[in-house]
Amino acid sequence: MPIVRAKAPLRISFAGGGTDVSPYPEERGGAVLNCTISRYAYATLEAGPQDDGAVSVKSLDYNLSVNYAKPEDLVYNGELDLVKAAVNVLRPKGSDRRESLRLSLHSDAPVGTGLGSSSTMAVALVGVFQRYLRESWTSYEVAELAYRIERGELRLKGGRQDMYAAAFGGFNFMEFDSTRTIVTPLKISAEVTNELAYRLLLAYTGTSHYSDDIIQRQQASYAHKEGSTARALDATKALAIDMKNELLRGNIDAMGRLLDEGWQLKKQFTEGISNPQIDQFYARARAAGALGGKLVGSGGGGYILLFCDFARRAEVAKAVQASGGTVTDFSLESAGLQTWELR
């Protein structure tokens, strides 16, 4: 049997994050602008000769190996639940596909950093099963299967943009409503891409976040008809559309201003999205020459994306490091999910 591998890219979200989280998109329609980067989640699958349905999982990030002797052992207990859910959802039921499975995982970013690592790993897992089962799923179907694994099977809080970004790759404008998701790949010129890649600075703030808690509070605030949350989400959606248009026009400097506007709106979604440490971190970066920025996930910590004045990018990097942050090198990635085989 061949060894199947997959890699899916992590993403940075420019605008609209939060409007893809239910029930907002079903009721008012959501819109998100994002782009994938050269940081990935990897999955490997190898089928064994045994027909007992056993599953072994190795997490290279946590140096953890676990064996499950039979399918009934794949219960959700907080240990490698994402892999268990992927196997439970994707492995065909019945006695005709009972090969033992060996899965290995690795991610370039740990969970809780805001780069969509959990959902990206879900997409990578869908990818290895797609190759293993010889399925011809579209990028839309891959993203929806990953969504089903995380949001349906595991009931983890969150939206749809991370799965779609990892499946499609590149710059995308995404629209969400009650019946469908529409992904519009954006054709950005090389000149704009190169300029944007230089002026963006990605930094780890030194603290992780727990997106479930923040998203649950956001959902509760919106469900309770708190006007400030709904207005902030509406304005964020409009801003995503504005930023997409400015990007297509090649108006690079507008990105900094709109990122800052988006960050100020995001902090109105619910409490806990920012804190004094993050506010100080952002203020120091702005003083050093960042024109705007935002936390790239649901909030509370993780990675912050900063848009810099061309001549002051190095000064912003120094300010970030002086604040306890770590600058992460990256490039913009145009490809989405990729799979291959080793024989």
Helices and strands as residue ranges (DSSP letters): E 3-15, H 24-28, E 30-47, E 55-59, E 64-68, G 71-73, H 81-90, E 101-107, H 117-133, H 139-147, I 148-153, H 161-168, E 171-176, E 181-185, H 190-199, E 200-204, H 211-223, H 227-249, H 252-266, H 276-288, E 290-295, E 303-308, G 310-312, H 313-322, E 326-328, E 332-333, E 338-342
